[in-house]
Amino acid sequence: QVQLVESGGGLVQPGGSLRLSCAASGFTLDYYAIGWFRQVPGKEREGVSCISYNIGDTYDVDSVKGRFTISRDNAKNTVYLQMNSLKPEDTAVYYCAANLMRSRCGNYEHLAAIHEYAYWGQGTQVTVSS
């Protein structure tokens, strides 16, 4: 079965950190750009960060720049999202997905093209609250 599985979410205080993992099964991530997205009830899913197949290019939306870092370990078939200095507004369900139409992701347009992404996982809840 082809799928991505997110993990690592939880409850954290403002200013805290979490590391999310996105593990692939049934296929290899090597050739795909991977994106992290988040969604809160009543709002559209939004892109957060993405990384190219070869780790060379990454992109983060302005609201998380300097706080979130996306990385990948192709040997482990896993992509990570290190989240530091978390804020209450980061509270959301976080999803990862593979871009089946491009292998690179280095700008907003690549991340915003949500229709290009597939193999969505079930998501992992991140709650930032004191």
C-alpha positions as CSV (number, residue, x, y, z in Angstrom):
1,Q,0.0,0.0,0.0
2,V,1.4,3.4,-1.0
3,Q,1.1,5.8,1.8
4,L,2.7,8.5,3.9
5,V,2.5,8.4,7.7
6,E,3.0,11.5,9.8
7,S,4.0,11.3,13.5
8,G,5.6,13.4,16.2
9,G,2.7,15.8,16.9
10,G,1.6,16.6,20.4
11,L,0.9,19.3,23.0
12,V,3.7,21.8,23.6
13,Q,3.9,25.2,25.3
14,P,4.6,28.4,23.4
15,G,8.3,28.6,22.6
16,G,8.7,24.9,22.6
17,S,9.8,22.5,19.9
18,L,8.5,19.4,18.1
19,R,10.0,17.3,15.3
20,L,7.5,15.8,12.9
21,S,8.3,12.8,10.7
22,C,6.8,11.7,7.4
23,A,7.6,8.1,6.6
24,A,6.8,6.6,3.2
25,S,5.8,3.0,2.6
26,G,5.0,1.3,-0.6
27,F,7.1,3.7,-2.7
28,T,10.4,5.6,-2.5
29,L,10.5,9.3,-1.8
30,D,13.8,9.7,-3.7
31,Y,12.3,11.2,-6.8
32,Y,9.7,13.5,-5.4
33,A,9.5,16.9,-3.8
34,I,7.8,16.6,-0.5
35,G,5.7,19.2,1.2
36,W,4.4,19.8,4.7
37,F,1.0,21.4,5.0
38,R,-1.3,22.3,7.9
39,Q,-5.0,22.8,8.4
40,V,-7.2,24.2,11.1
41,P,-11.0,23.5,11.2
42,G,-12.9,25.8,8.9
43,K,-9.8,26.9,6.9
44,E,-8.2,25.7,3.8
45,R,-5.1,23.5,4.0
46,E,-2.0,25.7,3.6
47,G,1.5,24.9,2.6
48,V,4.2,25.3,5.3
49,S,7.5,23.9,3.9
50,C,8.8,21.8,1.0
51,I,12.0,20.2,-0.1
52,S,13.3,19.0,-3.4
53,Y,14.2,15.4,-4.1
54,N,17.9,16.1,-3.8
55,I,17.8,18.2,-0.7
56,G,19.2,21.1,-2.6
57,D,16.2,23.3,-2.5
58,T,13.8,24.1,0.3
59,Y,11.1,26.6,0.8
60,D,9.3,27.9,3.9
61,V,6.4,30.2,4.0
62,D,7.1,33.6,5.7
63,S,5.2,32.7,8.9
64,V,7.6,29.9,9.7
65,K,10.9,31.1,8.3
66,G,13.6,30.9,10.8
67,R,11.6,28.7,13.1
68,F,10.8,25.6,11.0
69,T,13.4,23.5,9.1
70,I,12.5,20.8,6.6
71,S,14.9,18.0,5.9
72,R,14.9,14.5,4.4
73,D,16.8,11.2,4.8
74,N,16.2,9.3,1.6
75,A,18.0,6.3,3.0
76,K,15.3,6.1,5.6
77,N,12.6,7.1,3.2
78,T,11.6,9.9,5.6
79,V,11.1,13.6,5.6
80,Y,11.2,15.7,8.8
81,L,9.9,19.0,10.0
82,Q,11.8,20.5,12.9
83,M,9.6,23.1,14.5
84,N,11.1,25.5,17.0
85,S,9.8,28.6,18.8
86,L,6.3,27.4,18.4
87,K,3.4,29.8,18.6
88,P,-0.3,29.2,19.4
89,E,-1.1,30.1,15.8
90,D,1.0,27.1,14.7
91,T,-1.8,24.9,16.2
92,A,-3.2,22.7,13.4
93,V,-3.2,19.2,11.9
94,Y,0.0,18.8,9.9
95,Y,0.1,16.7,6.8
96,C,2.9,15.6,4.4
97,A,2.4,14.8,0.7
98,A,4.5,13.9,-2.3
99,N,4.5,16.1,-5.4
100,L,4.0,13.7,-8.3
101,M,4.5,16.3,-11.0
102,R,7.8,17.8,-10.0
103,S,11.0,16.8,-8.1
104,R,12.0,20.2,-7.0
105,C,10.4,22.7,-4.7
106,G,12.1,26.0,-4.2
107,N,9.4,28.7,-4.2
108,Y,5.9,29.5,-3.2
109,E,4.3,28.5,-6.5
110,H,5.7,24.9,-6.1
111,L,4.2,24.7,-2.6
112,A,0.9,26.3,-3.4
113,A,0.1,23.9,-6.2
114,I,-1.7,21.5,-3.8
115,H,-3.4,19.7,-6.6
116,E,0.0,18.3,-7.6
117,Y,0.5,16.6,-4.3
118,A,-0.7,13.1,-3.5
119,Y,-0.3,10.2,-1.0
120,W,-1.6,12.4,1.8
121,G,-1.2,10.9,5.3
122,Q,-3.8,11.0,8.1
123,G,-2.1,14.0,9.7
124,T,-0.7,14.6,13.1
125,Q,-2.1,17.1,15.6
126,V,0.1,19.9,16.9
127,T,-1.3,22.0,19.7
128,V,0.6,24.9,21.1
129,S,-0.9,26.1,24.3
130,S,0.1,27.1,27.8
